[in-house]
Amino acid sequence: MNKRLTQLITLTVIIFASIAHAETFSGKDTALYYKNTPEQFEGEHADVDCAFVSRINRGPQINGITFFLAHTIDEDNRLRGGSIVVAVLSDKADSFVRKYGNAPDIQHGGMTKVDSKRLRGIFHQLDKGHVYIDMTDGQAHQVILQHKETAKKLIKSSDHPSGMEPPRIN
């Protein structure tokens, strides 16, 4: 009986460890991947599979910079990839939305698929938990650094909205 109980406990621990690992794993082209180890990517190019974008609080701005959330998907594992803040020049905001869309483009058929587009910019971390992708070739980052405390509030408060993730891919 004691051996059986030990085996059962061991099996349970292995199952829970596998589930926990699966939930923290994210594909390389997702927001979660970059957010899990942000120090590793500071100042580097970040490429994410963007399902759609949404303006943050109707587009809060800091001196000509508009913030969006890029909602990413993990196409390899067919999972949500989390969201990440993106800084865009305000005069380019409308074309940014046209390019990436403001709702997921769901393709139905034999298998449901959410289309995505490659979003590429420079990854930055202001402080722990305050990360974003700069889509302005560095112009936004300079402005954000000048208004760091305001930017931190906008980025942190907007990074985890409820109900804004793209649907699970079946």
Secondary structure, DSSP 4 states (H G I P E B T S, - for coil): -HHHHHHHHHHHHHHHHHHHHHHH---TTSHHHHHHSGGGTTTSEEEEEEEEEEESTT--EETTEEEEEEEEEETTTTEEEEEEEEEEEGGGHHHHHHHH-SS-EEEPSSS-EEE-EEEEEEEEEEETTEEEEE-STTHHHHHHHHTHHHHHHHHHHHSS-TT-SPPPP-
